[in-house]
Amino acid sequence: MPVMRTLRDVIDHHAEVRPDAPFLFAPEPDSAITYGELRESGRALAGFLADAGVAPGEVVSFMLPNGAAAATLLLGTMVSGYVVSPLNLLAQDAHLEYTLAHSETRFVFAAPEFVDRIRRLLSTTGRSVTVRATDPDDLKLDDGHAETPTGIDSNTPALLMYTSGTTGLPKGALLSHRNLVHAAEAVVSAHALTAADRVLSSLPLYHVNGQCIATVSPVFSGGSIVLPHRFSVSQWWSLIERYRPTWLNMVPTIISYLLNGPDLTPAQVEACRGIRFGRSASSPLPPEQHRAFERRFGVSVIEAMGLTECASVAFANPLEPARRKYGSPGLPLGLEARVVAPDGRALEKGASGEIQLRGANIMLGYYKAPELTAATLTAEGWLATGDLGYCDDDGFYFITGRLKELIIKGGENIAPREIDEALLQHPAVLEAAAVGIPDAHYGQDILACVVLKAGMQCSEEALRAHCVRELGPYKTPRILRFVAALPKGASGKVQRLKLLDVT
């Protein structure tokens, strides 16, 4: 395989060598795209955007559910020399209005139900931006627009991803072709992916995990992707039986719902025998759910971790099951990692502090935010993640929380995840998350929100007694709140600070 410096190099290579090999399977409406067709659609998109007056390097957005159009736009925009900025389908108006204005997007592809909303939000920017109604299952570009895209190199910006902005204005992480290719190469190497591998992923293409892990990485290996519109417990196993994926891209929320779903049919059990591994990332996977999934479905799970700022690649457990550690996102993946004290000193193994990362997949910076970039990226190239954790004697990293989410009760640091995992050990609890709340005596105390399993009941008194046994009185939540659902982002990650608004 020749040296791949850009995503265009990757797609051109596969289109030349294996033009009829499948790139994407879209279960709705049962269509497929080959690598040859992927390259041609990219060229058609390049000509279409050029004819529309969009200059190379400018931002192009899309607001589409998963499907052939979103996948084609994600890759086609980047290989055409433009910067793609996918829009979060779950975002509130304030978030969308800000990102549309801040990105200075020049063109928006939107599903018909979003067109009027996007136009209304763009009207406040004072800029003229074209919004094109787009079928999620068919981009439908005129072949007459096709042309060879303009030149790009490894440092060309490719992807602009905005954070959720739960504690302030959204931040736009700008990733280059080099960042994306390096991240994909690391994933392919760590998971031993080949052109024979096929991933099933329902994660949205407006989230970095769905983009980089489930799309760019399989494309780098020349493999294929099964991309349903959305996650469904009943559909998941049927898709495995139908498409025979060799690995699964999941998040803990998916694992939790599958564990509480129906038993598999004999045909589905047989189809699972061809799955090499499942991959879980985007938020910590509770060890009990990890073990339970492996026991019930016979599919081993690799826990991993990434951030938007590093193209979703930071840590991963080894491919060999015997070397993995439950409760850890694993070893550094394609980059360097360290744990530092508040004054920036590197700490010894076993000591807790903030985790920092450095490598070729670290973002160019935050878009149009030099001060924020300087506060996050050190002069030596270390990315301050905001994650708290430690490295054990074997080099495995463990995440204990977020700096901004750490609960400090009476001067003692309490990691919210410790509370979560204790609650999840109760047989009636499906999901749980803890957060700090103001307290006149301790400075902070603990609130925990709990989702019960369907058909199960549990009193507050019984759950509190469980916490006292598992955590001790001091770490037992002062407030236990039963809720129908936890607030989550696009990847299924709990937005912990929003628990304060849950009623």
Disulfide bonds with the S-S distance in Angstrom:
none
